[in-house]
Amino acid sequence: MPHSTTLLPDGRRPGAAWKAWLAPLILGGIALGLALVARFLWIEPSTMGLACAPVPPPWWCSPRTGVILVHQYDGWGLVALGSGLLALISRWYPMALLGLASGLIGLVLYNAGLAAVGLLAALLLIIRR
């Protein structure tokens, strides 16, 4: 007797649907976790800013200053917006993952306006996949 399998309209098996969400969930969790750690343990504490005051400053003050400058000039939001819109236009999945990660980072690191639009654009492509 032949064995029949049920396929979804896109040709996948129903049990394999969770695998499509695995990469975005892992990447989003890592990006969100790193952004939260950077914000609450590295950028916001006044003790970290005071530790960078002496001359010469510790080695980790230059990367901290770079991250602060990136979010002062809406860098996270611009990357999220650009990659999210480019992913929507080109249907390129890795670009959508970049939009997801940079959008989540931007939401946590003070670039919520542009990052939210880029994150939504990236999520539109990720959800359709």
N, C-alpha and C positions, 0 to 999 in steps of 0.2 A: 504494500500500500504506500503510495507516495506521501511524502511529508510536506505539508504546506507551511509557509511562514508568512506572517503578516508584516507588510512593509508600510512605512509612513509614505505620504505623497512624494517626499523627496528621495525615496529609495532607501532610507535607513531603517534599521530595526528599532522597535520601540524601546528596548532596553539600552540602546546605545546613545540615547538622547542626552544623558548626563555627561557623557564624555566631551560633548561640544562645549559644556559650561566649565569644564575643569581648568583649562588654561586661563580664561578670564578671571575665574574666582581666585586662583592661586596668585596670578599677577596683581590683581586688585588688592588682595590681602597683604601682599608684600609691600606694594606701593603705599597703601594706607598705613600700615604699621611703621614703615620707615619715616613717613611724613609726620606721624604723631610723635614718634620718638624725637625727631629733629626739632619739632616745634616746642614740645614741653620740657625736653631735657637739654637742648643745645642752643636754641635761639632765644626763647622767652626769659629764662632765668637771669635775673640781674647779676647774679654771681658770675655767670659766664661772661657777661659784658665787662664786668670789673676785672676779671682775670685777663682780659685782652688789653687792659690799659697800660701795663708796664712796657718799657722799651728794652729789649726786643720782646714782642709778644710771643706766646707759645705757638708751636707749629700749627695747631688746629684753629687758630684765629683767622688765618687767611681763607680756608674753605668756608668757615662760618660767615665771614664777611661776604664772600662770593654768593652764598645761598641767600643772604639777606638782600644783596643787590639784585639778584635775579627776581625775587618776589617784589621788590620795590618798583621795578620796571615792568611788572606784569609778565614776566618771562614764562612762568608755569601756565598761566592762562592763555598766552599767545601760542605756546606749543600745543596745548590741548585743543584750542580752537582750530589752528592750522591743520593738525593731524586728523582731528575728527571730521572736518569738512573735506579734507583730501581723501579720507577713507570712504566717506559717503559718495563722493564723486567717482573715485576710481574703483571702489569695491575691493580695496586691498586690505585684507584682514590684519596683517601685521601693523599697518598704520592705525587701524582701529584699536589694537591693543596698546599702542603708544598713546593714543588719545585717551584711552581708559586710565592708564597709569598716570599720565601727566595731569589729567583732569582731577583725579582723586588727590594727587599731591597739591594741585592748585587750590582745591577746596579747603584743604587743611592749612595751607600756607598763605592765606590772605588774598588769593586771586580768585575769589568765588565767582565773580561775574562772567568773565571770559571762560574760565575753567568749566563752569556748569554747562555752557552752551557747547563747548568742545566735547565734554563728557557725554552729553545727550546725543550728539551727532555720532560719536563712536559707538554708543550703546545701541543706536538704531541699526547699525550694521552688524554688531555682535549678536543682537537678538534675532535678526533675520537669518543668520547662518545656521 
